[in-house]
Amino acid sequence: MPAAWRSAGGGDEVRAMMLIRANVLAKGFSGIRPLVAQHLCDLLNRGVTPLVPSQGSVGASGDLAPLAHNRTGVDRRRRSRVRRKSRFRRRRARARRDRTDRLASKEGISLVNGTQAMLAVGCLELLHAETLAEAADTVCAMTLDGLRGTPRAFDPRLHAARPHPGQVASAANLTRLLEASEIRQSHITCRRVQDAYSLRCAPQVHGAVRDTWRKPAAA
């Protein structure tokens, strides 16, 4: 069997693909029965995840291969997996009882014609980018504190002068992380003029990253 999406979370890419596809079908423009979209949601709620190869997508014309495997949840002839193996038999039996015995007209193509695989991966990467942005601010705050730097460069009045929301958000986050610092109080009267670029200009750098991932996230 080719490599499949089997992340520690039980195939997060596949589950995201199922959710996005169900959302598309629920809009009512695909000419299918509502129970098909509902069944995808039921599979998600019960932890049933189809086995989908991580390679082989025809991305230029839609994610036909991954979505074809993704439809296995509504086809009793195909294979699925369950997130918690200890409950495999009970959940699989329950899911099978609720499966549609046969897809009606247009329902087969409605399940495979789309770009939900690449969109699912992209959405998860956006979440990871958000986590990394928060982590970068935390690391910067700890570094500044350890080097006995000053948070004055993060004054919101300085960053409000620029039309960059990410920069403002990063500066505010750094200020919040450092506001209760005991180390800062120990050198509050330090005569150092300014810290290194890598510290005092962190909001400008981290903010650019935030602005980059927020644009597709808002789309």
Disulfide bonds with the S-S distance in Angstrom:
none
